[in-house]
Amino acid sequence: MDSMDNKQEELAVMVQQENLPAERLKVLACLNDLRQQRLDVMKVFNDPIHGHIEIHPLLVRIIDTPQFQRLRYIKQLGGTYFVFPGASHNRFEHSIGVGYLAGLLVRTLKERQPELDITQRDILCVEIAGLCHDLGHGPFSHMFDGRFIPLARPGLKWKHETASVEMFEHLVTSNKLEEVMRSYGLVLEEDFNFIKEQIGGPIDEAACEKSWPYRGRPKEKSFLYDIVANKKNGIDVDKLDYFARDCHHLGIPNNFDYNRYLKFTRVCEVNSQKHICTRDKEAGNLYDMFHERHWLHRRAYQHKTGNIIEIMITEAFQKADKFFKIEGSGGKQYHISTAMEDMEAYTKLTDNIYLEILHSNRPELKEAREILHKIERRELYKYLGETQPETMEGIGKSNNLGEDIANSKPEKDPPDVEVKAEDFIVDVINIDYGMKEQNPIDKVHFYTKADPSKAVNIRREQVSKFLPVTFSEQVIRVYYKSQDPVILSAAKQYFIQWCMKNDFTKPQDGDVVAPHLTPMKKSWNNMRDDGHRTGSEPSCKQRLSFDK
């Protein structure tokens, strides 16, 4: 809006210089028209998380396109909605929230530190990047790129951020927004690069080896790349929005106040590069934030029932893939697994494909349809149990894990029932603080009250002795496709034997479902002082100390 502000200033000067009453009235009328125009184009959204928020007219133009409206039909939490009835929110409202928070943070920095030379162009580009960062998500969000694509197209290195960049380009060109963007002061090549780099990283992968790999903004404005998708420590406005939004819809309390975090942000220089920093006294709150992330995964994102539903939807999509045709540019036909190769086709690919399969009467979709009907009737694959590797190395995801369980025949009193390797489903889940085994807080820069211009690092030991020493864990869940209670009982015993053979932790119900097997594992049967058995506990170095 800076060009409109300049016009108003020029007209105000004319009013002061002009003595003729008629001319003065004319200028004042023009000023009122400009003010009214500004009121007309700025839109107010009533967001359940952030309240009434103003959205820049250029962002409104982007929102009002088919490519962005597509996000209304993609669930934010995928299959989790089948477990949590309130989790019906979509990528659409999350994206608007991230665009708003991105603008809020960059404006806060501009007001707090004028010397950073943050321009209106910078603000607008950061807002657009926040708004468009999730344009590339497929049906059921992370189920598509985390489960379906790896199975449908093994070996393909594809992530939704790549599609977000391509969809943004398609959105602008197909809706002819170039001139509109120019009218708001954006320099197309430079600012386009900046927006795309915030979403997907450096445009040229070879440039990553350089000291400054970005084209959109110079090194002096490096902090701008930490706002939407922070690759350094994971603290960004994307997380701030989805923590608050997901907790609201899941019915889970959110203990992290992003408003407090924003109050303490400022930019400091570290090794000739500018970083967003926060006050030293906020270190404990950031640990709470990552702890909350872990529990959101444990309680909701990786819920055992939500996960098996996503696995079943993935199976249905796999069986329907080659029979499904989606028309792209030039009339070319694509499948579910190839639609992201053409943004015109990908625009048509949303959660709605679930209903298209479910309500189809095409004979070639029968197998896929039957799987979805099972979900609708809640005839889900049965959960056998959960375990964890005793060591931190964990296991890799493999197609042979089901066969390995089927070969783990119980050594004592084996059941006289046949189990099939193909009916075992092993879901290997890696949960961490966002940086695998690393502590993300070690990558955060803080400043002190004594010298707000100087950045410091704060180690875990300087915050509290009650903080975690391990920042990742692996959870292994096993399911079985049969609904027969006798077969399921046998499958659980095979699962227990498999855990014993691989030195995994004892499943919580192990002593109940296989009381004749668990005593055979010495490490599973340590004795407490009161004489009761307890499962083995990992050493201090191995213990996952998330519980406070």
VMD Tcl script that draws the C-alpha trace (Angstrom):
set ca {
  {0.00 0.00 0.00}
  {3.07 2.31 -0.01}
  {2.23 3.79 -3.47}
  {-1.22 4.83 -2.21}
  {0.35 6.36 0.90}
  {2.71 8.40 -1.29}
  {-0.24 9.71 -3.33}
  {-1.99 10.79 -0.16}
  {1.12 12.62 1.03}
  {1.47 14.44 -2.30}
  {-2.15 15.51 -2.22}
  {-1.82 16.72 1.37}
  {1.10 18.95 0.32}
  {-1.03 20.32 -2.51}
  {-3.73 21.20 0.01}
  {-1.24 23.14 2.11}
  {0.16 25.00 -0.89}
  {-3.16 25.74 -2.59}
  {-5.18 28.73 -1.41}
  {-8.21 28.44 -3.71}
  {-11.19 27.03 -1.76}
  {-12.57 25.17 -4.80}
  {-9.24 23.47 -5.48}
  {-8.86 22.64 -1.80}
  {-12.28 20.98 -1.73}
  {-11.43 19.03 -4.86}
  {-8.20 17.69 -3.33}
  {-9.97 16.80 -0.08}
  {-12.59 14.88 -2.03}
  {-9.82 13.02 -3.83}
  {-8.20 12.15 -0.50}
  {-11.51 10.82 0.79}
  {-11.87 8.68 -2.35}
  {-8.41 7.21 -1.77}
  {-9.21 6.47 1.85}
  {-12.48 4.82 0.84}
  {-10.65 2.79 -1.82}
  {-8.24 1.56 0.82}
  {-11.13 0.52 3.05}
  {-12.80 -1.27 0.14}
  {-9.80 -3.37 -0.89}
  {-8.52 -4.37 2.55}
  {-10.53 -7.39 3.71}
  {-11.17 -8.47 7.27}
  {-11.27 -12.20 8.02}
  {-12.78 -13.52 11.25}
  {-10.39 -16.32 12.13}
  {-11.23 -18.62 15.09}
  {-7.59 -18.59 16.21}
  {-6.28 -15.08 15.51}
  {-9.53 -13.12 15.69}
  {-10.31 -10.38 13.17}
  {-7.35 -10.06 10.83}
  {-6.75 -7.68 7.93}
  {-5.60 -9.21 4.65}
  {-3.76 -7.22 1.99}
  {-5.72 -6.89 -1.30}
  {-3.01 -8.71 -3.26}
  {-3.29 -11.67 -0.89}
  {-7.07 -11.56 -1.38}
  {-6.55 -11.80 -5.14}
  {-4.36 -14.88 -4.59}
  {-6.92 -16.43 -2.21}
  {-9.66 -15.94 -4.81}
  {-8.13 -18.34 -7.34}
  {-9.00 -21.99 -8.06}
  {-5.48 -23.08 -7.07}
  {-5.80 -21.59 -3.58}
  {-9.48 -22.46 -3.13}
  {-8.44 -26.09 -3.73}
  {-7.04 -26.05 -0.17}
  {-10.60 -25.91 1.18}
  {-10.90 -29.57 0.18}
  {-7.73 -30.93 1.78}
  {-7.93 -31.86 5.46}
  {-5.20 -30.33 7.58}
  {-4.75 -33.52 9.63}
  {-5.65 -36.16 7.05}
  {-6.97 -39.37 8.61}
  {-6.88 -37.87 12.12}
  {-10.35 -36.43 11.42}
  {-11.70 -40.00 11.47}
  {-10.66 -40.17 15.15}
  {-11.08 -36.59 16.42}
  {-14.52 -35.31 15.29}
  {-13.49 -31.66 15.71}
  {-10.42 -31.91 13.48}
  {-12.33 -30.96 10.36}
  {-10.21 -27.91 9.51}
  {-8.46 -27.64 6.17}
  {-5.23 -26.37 4.64}
  {-7.15 -23.30 3.47}
  {-7.60 -21.63 6.86}
  {-4.17 -22.72 8.08}
  {-2.54 -21.06 5.07}
  {-4.40 -17.80 5.69}
  {-3.27 -17.96 9.33}
  {0.37 -18.47 8.37}
  {0.19 -15.56 5.91}
  {-1.20 -13.36 8.68}
  {1.43 -14.41 11.27}
  {4.23 -13.97 8.72}
  {3.14 -10.37 8.17}
  {2.71 -9.81 11.90}
  {6.24 -11.00 12.69}
  {8.00 -9.09 9.91}
  {6.13 -5.88 10.78}
  {7.06 -6.34 14.43}
  {10.72 -6.55 13.46}
  {10.40 -3.49 11.22}
  {8.91 -1.39 14.02}
  {11.31 -2.67 16.66}
  {14.47 -2.35 14.53}
  {14.16 0.29 11.77}
  {17.85 -0.19 10.98}
  {17.01 -3.56 9.38}
  {15.64 -1.63 6.37}
  {12.60 -3.89 5.95}
  {10.63 -2.56 2.98}
  {6.98 -2.88 2.03}
  {8.10 -5.24 -0.73}
  {9.79 -7.46 1.86}
  {6.64 -7.54 3.97}
  {4.40 -8.39 1.03}
  {6.71 -11.16 -0.20}
  {6.91 -12.75 3.25}
  {3.11 -12.62 3.57}
  {2.65 -14.24 0.14}
  {5.15 -16.98 0.98}
  {3.28 -17.73 4.23}
  {-0.02 -17.78 2.40}
  {1.22 -20.10 -0.38}
  {3.59 -22.39 1.53}
  {1.14 -25.35 1.50}
  {-0.27 -25.07 -2.02}
  {1.43 -28.35 -2.98}
  {-0.24 -30.66 -0.47}
  {-2.04 -33.66 -1.92}
  {-5.14 -35.53 -0.68}
  {-5.19 -35.99 3.10}
  {-2.09 -33.78 3.45}
  {0.94 -35.70 4.76}
  {-0.65 -39.07 3.99}
  {-0.12 -38.32 0.30}
  {3.60 -37.45 0.37}
  {4.45 -39.54 3.46}
  {2.65 -42.81 2.68}
  {1.07 -42.95 -0.78}
  {3.79 -41.54 -3.06}
  {6.66 -43.61 -1.52}
  {4.63 -46.78 -2.19}
  {3.14 -45.80 -5.55}
  {6.42 -44.39 -6.90}
  {9.31 -45.90 -4.92}
  {12.59 -44.09 -5.40}
  {10.95 -40.80 -6.35}
  {12.32 -37.96 -4.23}
  {9.30 -35.68 -4.08}
  {7.99 -33.43 -1.34}
  {4.99 -31.15 -1.15}
  {7.18 -28.03 -0.90}
  {8.35 -28.66 -4.47}
  {4.76 -28.82 -5.64}
  {3.95 -25.67 -3.63}
  {6.51 -23.70 -5.64}
  {5.19 -25.09 -8.94}
  {1.56 -24.45 -7.93}
  {2.42 -20.86 -6.97}
  {3.92 -20.27 -10.42}
  {0.85 -21.86 -12.03}
  {-1.49 -19.77 -9.87}
  {0.15 -16.51 -10.94}
  {0.40 -17.26 -14.65}
  {-2.99 -18.94 -15.14}
  {-4.78 -16.08 -13.36}
  {-2.66 -13.39 -15.03}
  {-1.62 -11.82 -11.72}
  {1.74 -10.49 -12.95}
  {0.42 -7.00 -13.65}
  {-1.50 -6.91 -10.38}
  {1.69 -7.80 -8.50}
  {3.62 -5.10 -10.35}
  {0.96 -2.56 -9.44}
  {1.71 -3.23 -5.77}
  {5.40 -2.56 -6.30}
  {6.77 -6.09 -6.68}
  {9.72 -6.67 -8.98}
  {8.70 -9.89 -10.67}
  {11.93 -11.87 -11.12}
  {13.61 -10.82 -7.89}
  {10.52 -11.01 -5.69}
  {9.25 -14.21 -7.34}
  {12.55 -15.86 -6.52}
  {12.33 -14.61 -2.94}
  {8.81 -15.99 -2.46}
  {9.71 -19.38 -3.96}
  {12.93 -19.62 -1.93}
  {11.03 -19.06 1.31}
  {8.73 -21.96 0.43}
  {11.10 -24.49 -1.12}
  {14.66 -23.38 -0.33}
  {17.38 -22.30 -2.78}
  {16.29 -22.49 -6.42}
  {19.63 -23.90 -7.58}
  {20.69 -26.93 -5.51}
  {24.32 -26.37 -6.50}
  {24.07 -22.93 -4.91}
  {23.69 -24.58 -1.49}
  {27.46 -25.00 -1.44}
  {27.95 -21.25 -1.68}
  {28.19 -18.93 1.33}
  {24.90 -17.28 0.28}
  {22.73 -19.56 -1.91}
  {19.69 -17.30 -2.32}
  {18.81 -14.98 -5.20}
  {15.75 -13.16 -3.89}
  {17.35 -11.21 -1.06}
  {20.97 -10.42 -0.13}
  {22.80 -11.80 2.87}
  {22.02 -8.63 4.83}
  {18.39 -9.77 4.96}
  {19.05 -13.42 5.80}
  {16.66 -13.26 8.76}
  {13.70 -12.97 6.37}
  {14.24 -16.60 5.35}
  {13.63 -17.75 8.96}
  {10.03 -16.53 9.17}
  {7.86 -18.91 7.10}
  {9.94 -22.12 7.03}
  {12.89 -21.98 9.40}
  {15.45 -24.56 8.24}
  {17.88 -23.68 11.05}
  {15.87 -24.64 14.13}
  {12.26 -25.19 13.04}
  {10.77 -22.24 14.93}
  {8.61 -20.47 12.35}
  {5.12 -19.04 11.88}
  {3.95 -22.27 10.23}
  {4.39 -24.07 13.57}
  {2.95 -21.17 15.56}
  {-0.27 -21.38 13.56}
  {-0.72 -25.14 13.43}
  {0.03 -25.59 17.15}
  {-2.75 -23.17 18.04}
  {-5.15 -24.23 15.27}
  {-4.73 -27.99 15.64}
  {-5.04 -27.89 19.44}
  {-8.20 -25.80 19.12}
  {-9.86 -28.30 16.77}
  {-8.52 -31.41 18.48}
  {-9.71 -30.28 21.90}
  {-6.18 -30.46 23.29}
  {-4.89 -27.55 25.44}
  {-2.18 -25.44 23.80}
  {0.36 -24.37 26.40}
  {2.54 -22.32 24.04}
  {1.62 -18.64 23.65}
  {2.91 -17.42 20.29}
  {2.05 -13.80 21.18}
  {4.58 -13.91 24.00}
  {7.19 -15.35 21.63}
  {6.59 -12.52 19.14}
  {7.01 -9.91 21.89}
  {10.58 -11.07 22.50}
  {11.86 -11.52 18.93}
  {14.58 -9.35 17.48}
  {17.40 -9.71 14.94}
  {21.06 -10.10 15.89}
  {24.12 -10.71 13.78}
  {26.00 -13.99 14.16}
  {29.03 -14.80 12.00}
  {28.21 -12.01 9.52}
  {24.63 -13.31 9.10}
  {21.46 -11.92 10.66}
  {19.26 -14.29 12.67}
  {15.94 -13.98 14.47}
  {16.66 -14.29 18.19}
  {14.59 -14.36 21.35}
  {15.19 -13.44 25.00}
  {17.28 -15.78 27.12}
  {14.46 -16.17 29.65}
  {12.29 -17.75 26.91}
  {14.50 -20.84 26.55}
  {12.29 -22.90 28.85}
  {9.17 -21.90 26.91}
  {10.77 -23.08 23.66}
  {11.47 -26.48 25.23}
  {7.79 -26.55 26.20}
  {6.88 -25.78 22.58}
  {8.86 -28.74 21.23}
  {7.56 -30.95 24.01}
  {4.05 -29.96 22.90}
  {4.95 -30.87 19.33}
  {6.02 -34.31 20.53}
  {2.77 -34.84 22.42}
  {0.67 -33.67 19.50}
  {2.33 -36.40 17.44}
  {1.84 -38.97 20.19}
  {-1.78 -38.10 20.97}
  {-3.13 -37.03 17.59}
  {-0.92 -36.91 14.48}
  {0.35 -40.48 15.05}
  {-2.75 -41.85 16.76}
  {-2.86 -45.64 16.26}
  {-6.37 -45.59 14.80}
  {-5.78 -42.53 12.64}
  {-2.64 -44.14 11.27}
  {-4.29 -47.41 10.29}
  {-7.10 -45.51 8.58}
  {-4.49 -43.60 6.55}
  {-2.79 -46.90 5.72}
  {-6.12 -48.30 4.48}
  {-6.86 -45.16 2.43}
  {-3.37 -45.45 0.95}
  {-4.08 -49.07 -0.02}
  {-7.33 -48.00 -1.68}
  {-5.55 -45.24 -3.61}
  {-2.89 -47.73 -4.75}
  {-5.52 -50.13 -6.07}
  {-7.40 -47.29 -7.82}
  {-4.34 -45.48 -9.15}
  {-3.99 -47.01 -12.63}
  {-7.75 -46.83 -13.26}
  {-8.14 -43.18 -12.30}
  {-7.76 -40.52 -15.00}
  {-7.27 -36.83 -14.27}
  {-7.11 -34.46 -17.22}
  {-4.24 -31.98 -17.24}
  {-2.96 -29.33 -19.63}
  {-3.37 -30.10 -23.31}
  {-5.87 -32.85 -22.51}
  {-3.14 -35.19 -21.24}
  {-4.32 -37.84 -18.77}
  {-2.69 -38.42 -15.39}
  {-3.14 -40.87 -12.52}
  {-3.38 -40.15 -8.79}
  {0.35 -40.83 -8.45}
  {1.40 -38.70 -11.44}
  {-0.97 -35.71 -11.20}
  {1.70 -33.57 -9.48}
  {3.66 -33.60 -12.74}
  {1.08 -31.19 -14.18}
  {-0.35 -28.41 -12.03}
  {-3.59 -28.21 -14.00}
  {-4.24 -31.87 -13.19}
  {-2.97 -31.49 -9.62}
  {-5.43 -28.64 -8.99}
  {-8.23 -31.20 -9.44}
  {-6.71 -33.70 -6.98}
  {-8.14 -33.24 -3.46}
  {-9.67 -35.32 -0.66}
  {-12.73 -35.58 -2.88}
  {-11.08 -38.53 -4.64}
  {-11.97 -40.60 -1.55}
  {-15.68 -39.99 -2.20}
  {-15.30 -40.56 -5.93}
  {-13.92 -44.05 -5.25}
  {-16.39 -44.74 -2.43}
  {-19.47 -43.90 -4.54}
  {-18.20 -45.28 -7.83}
  {-19.86 -48.27 -9.45}
  {-16.96 -48.96 -11.82}
  {-15.98 -52.66 -11.58}
  {-12.24 -51.91 -11.84}
  {-12.48 -49.84 -8.61}
  {-14.17 -52.66 -6.67}
  {-11.14 -53.57 -4.51}
  {-10.41 -49.95 -3.65}
  {-14.08 -49.32 -2.93}
  {-14.31 -52.30 -0.56}
  {-11.42 -50.97 1.52}
  {-13.11 -47.58 1.89}
  {-16.41 -49.26 2.77}
  {-14.57 -51.04 5.59}
  {-13.42 -47.66 6.91}
  {-16.99 -46.34 6.74}
  {-18.23 -49.38 8.71}
  {-15.25 -49.14 11.09}
  {-14.06 -52.61 10.13}
  {-10.45 -51.54 10.53}
  {-7.33 -53.68 10.53}
  {-6.76 -54.78 14.11}
  {-4.10 -53.25 16.33}
  {-1.79 -55.91 17.82}
  {0.46 -53.69 19.87}
  {3.31 -51.23 20.05}
  {6.98 -51.62 20.83}
  {10.26 -49.71 20.64}
  {13.87 -50.69 19.91}
  {15.97 -50.85 23.08}
  {18.85 -49.11 21.31}
  {18.80 -45.71 19.64}
  {19.68 -47.11 16.20}
  {16.12 -48.25 15.53}
  {15.04 -50.17 12.45}
  {14.41 -49.09 8.89}
  {11.12 -49.28 7.05}
  {11.03 -52.52 5.09}
  {8.53 -54.65 3.19}
  {9.99 -57.75 4.85}
  {8.93 -56.90 8.41}
  {5.56 -58.67 8.04}
  {7.31 -61.78 6.79}
  {9.74 -61.60 9.70}
  {6.84 -61.56 12.19}
  {5.12 -64.46 10.41}
  {8.37 -66.45 10.78}
  {8.55 -65.71 14.54}
  {6.60 -68.74 15.67}
  {6.14 -68.76 19.48}
  {8.71 -71.05 21.09}
  {6.34 -72.21 23.84}
  {2.82 -73.56 23.21}
  {2.55 -72.21 19.66}
  {-1.04 -71.63 18.48}
  {-2.44 -74.13 16.03}
  {-3.48 -71.35 13.63}
  {-1.89 -70.21 10.41}
  {-0.93 -66.53 10.11}
  {-0.07 -64.87 6.81}
  {2.86 -62.54 6.27}
  {0.86 -60.33 3.90}
  {-1.76 -59.71 6.60}
  {0.73 -58.16 9.02}
  {1.13 -54.39 8.72}
  {4.14 -52.84 10.42}
  {4.05 -49.06 10.85}
  {7.45 -47.62 11.77}
  {7.10 -44.09 13.15}
  {9.95 -41.73 13.92}
  {9.01 -38.94 16.33}
  {11.43 -36.17 17.22}
  {11.75 -32.50 18.09}
  {12.00 -31.63 14.40}
  {15.72 -32.25 13.83}
  {16.01 -36.02 14.29}
  {18.50 -36.77 17.11}
  {19.59 -33.15 17.50}
  {18.30 -30.67 20.05}
  {16.79 -27.78 18.02}
  {17.27 -25.34 20.92}
  {21.03 -25.71 20.42}
  {20.46 -23.99 17.05}
  {18.47 -21.09 18.54}
  {20.16 -17.74 19.19}
  {19.19 -15.76 22.27}
  {19.91 -12.24 23.48}
  {20.14 -10.89 27.00}
  {18.67 -7.83 28.68}
  {22.19 -6.54 29.32}
  {23.05 -6.41 25.58}
  {20.13 -6.98 23.17}
  {22.42 -6.63 20.15}
  {24.62 -9.62 21.02}
  {23.48 -13.20 20.33}
  {24.31 -16.07 22.66}
  {23.66 -19.81 22.75}
  {22.06 -21.45 25.78}
  {22.76 -25.09 26.49}
  {20.22 -27.44 27.97}
  {22.11 -27.63 31.28}
  {21.79 -23.85 31.67}
  {17.99 -24.05 31.56}
  {17.01 -27.00 33.78}
  {18.11 -30.47 34.81}
  {14.58 -31.76 34.12}
  {14.82 -31.29 30.35}
  {15.13 -34.22 27.88}
  {18.50 -35.74 27.04}
  {17.13 -37.58 24.00}
  {15.26 -35.82 21.22}
  {13.96 -38.64 19.04}
  {12.26 -41.98 19.45}
  {11.04 -44.75 17.19}
  {7.66 -46.38 17.66}
  {6.79 -49.68 15.95}
  {3.11 -50.53 15.66}
  {1.80 -53.78 14.26}
  {-1.68 -54.46 12.84}
  {-3.34 -57.51 11.33}
  {-5.99 -57.59 8.59}
  {-8.16 -60.43 9.88}
  {-11.22 -59.82 12.08}
  {-11.25 -63.42 13.40}
  {-10.59 -63.37 17.22}
  {-8.79 -66.76 17.14}
  {-6.42 -65.66 14.38}
  {-5.87 -62.30 16.07}
  {-4.94 -64.02 19.33}
  {-2.36 -66.11 17.45}
  {-1.04 -63.05 15.59}
  {-0.48 -61.24 18.91}
  {1.63 -64.15 20.15}
  {3.71 -64.04 16.98}
  {4.15 -60.31 17.53}
  {5.31 -60.85 21.15}
  {7.79 -63.50 20.02}
  {9.10 -61.13 17.33}
  {9.66 -58.42 19.95}
  {11.56 -60.90 22.13}
  {13.73 -62.04 19.23}
  {14.67 -58.47 18.26}
  {15.27 -57.18 21.82}
  {12.46 -54.66 21.56}
  {10.60 -53.31 24.59}
  {7.75 -55.40 25.96}
  {4.35 -54.33 24.62}
  {2.20 -52.89 27.39}
  {-0.30 -55.76 27.24}
  {2.37 -58.42 26.68}
  {1.83 -60.14 30.04}
  {-1.90 -60.36 29.32}
  {-1.96 -61.57 25.70}
  {1.04 -63.93 26.03}
  {1.64 -64.75 29.72}
  {3.37 -68.01 28.77}
  {5.93 -66.19 26.56}
  {6.96 -62.99 28.38}
  {8.64 -64.77 31.37}
  {11.09 -66.32 28.89}
  {12.68 -62.90 28.25}
  {14.88 -62.17 31.28}
  {15.28 -58.45 30.58}
  {11.50 -58.07 30.45}
  {11.05 -59.39 33.96}
  {13.12 -57.33 36.36}
  {11.77 -57.30 39.89}
  {10.80 -54.16 41.79}
  {11.43 -53.84 45.52}
  {7.82 -54.85 46.19}
  {8.29 -58.13 44.35}
  {6.19 -57.24 41.29}
  {7.47 -57.67 37.77}
  {8.23 -54.60 35.70}
  {9.32 -54.15 32.10}
  {12.97 -53.43 31.43}
  {14.02 -49.81 31.64}
  {16.60 -48.35 29.27}
  {19.76 -46.84 30.65}
  {19.94 -43.12 31.47}
  {21.56 -42.41 28.12}
  {18.78 -44.24 26.29}
  {15.82 -43.02 28.35}
  {13.33 -40.79 26.57}
  {12.88 -38.05 29.15}
  {9.95 -36.18 27.68}
  {7.72 -36.65 30.73}
  {8.05 -33.79 33.19}
}
mol new
graphics top color blue
foreach p $ca { graphics top sphere $p radius 0.5 }
foreach p [lrange $ca 0 end-1] q [lrange $ca 1 end] { graphics top cylinder $p $q radius 0.2 }
display resetview
